[in-house]
Amino acid sequence: MHRLATVNDLFRIQEIERAAGQTFRTVGMESVAEDEPISAAVFESFLNEGEAWVTVSDDRFVIAYLLVEPLDGAMHVEQVTVHPSVARRGIGARLLDVANERATERKLDALTLTTFRDVPWNAPYYTRLGFGVIASERWGRGLHQKMSVEATNGLGKWPRVVMQRLVS
């Protein structure tokens, strides 16, 4: 079940982000694994816009989360993270369906995201879900800025791409 996130979900979301980050150690990306999780201030900005969602288990325990924001005329997936203990069960794909619904409600025609090109659970995963890489000439100002900030924060050490999927 999905629901809007609340401020009380922050601690669990940070736990999920830390746990999921550890999988990057398996591909030699230790600095990504050690990256600090989302801050309270950033999380609250998504809460204030009504664009922070969580997936809860049958016992109402938060197991995944989604952060989206309108950007360059599309709904941008800032973060979609599933706790590794429940990975590979379609939870991330269902959260992307929530993003699709949010885009539809806001009359946006696409989803966008930035991700690592060569990490199996990043670009190859999103490709299987219907996303395609978009060339930098097609990025709007917001995507250019986002990629620049990500590079400044150390993510540019590995090949990154912007991907898009039309809203269905």
Secondary structure, DSSP 8 states (H G I E B T S, - for coil): -EEE--GGGHHHHHHHHHHHHGGGGGGT-HHHHTS----HHHHHHHHHTT-EEEEE-TT--EEEEEEEEEETTEEEEEEEEE-GGG-SSSHHHHHHHHHHHHHHHTT--EEEEEEESS-TTTHHHHHHTT-EE--GGG--HHHHHHHHHHHHTTGGGS-EEEEEEE--
